[in-house]
Amino acid sequence: IGYDYIDGVFSYNEPAITEEQVKQWRDEELVSTDFIVQTPDYPNRDAWITYRQELRDWPATADFPETKPSKPE
């Protein structure tokens, strides 16, 4: 983890993110958007509900954990 020195060149290697860390991020993202589901007039609410479903389904996809679902605008 961290820096490597090979042939006189420093390079930085990003530490690997574990599936547990990714699932923790996903769970926090769901909690932070809970209020949207309970707010009928929230802007773009249907897109947020879809995003939340994508977060829940994400661990079962072939793209997990490399490609996160995209937040609505």
Residue pairs with C-beta under 8 A, 6 or more apart in sequence:
1 13
1 15
2 12
2 13
2 15
3 10
3 11
3 12
3 13
4 10
4 11
4 12
4 13
17 65
19 59
19 64
19 65
22 64
22 65
23 59
26 55
26 58
26 59
29 55
30 52
30 55
30 56
33 48
33 51
33 52
35 42
36 42
36 45
36 48
36 49
36 52
37 45
37 48
37 49
37 52
39 45
42 48
44 72
44 73
47 72
48 72
50 72
51 69
51 70
51 71
51 72
54 69
55 69
58 64
58 68
58 69
59 65
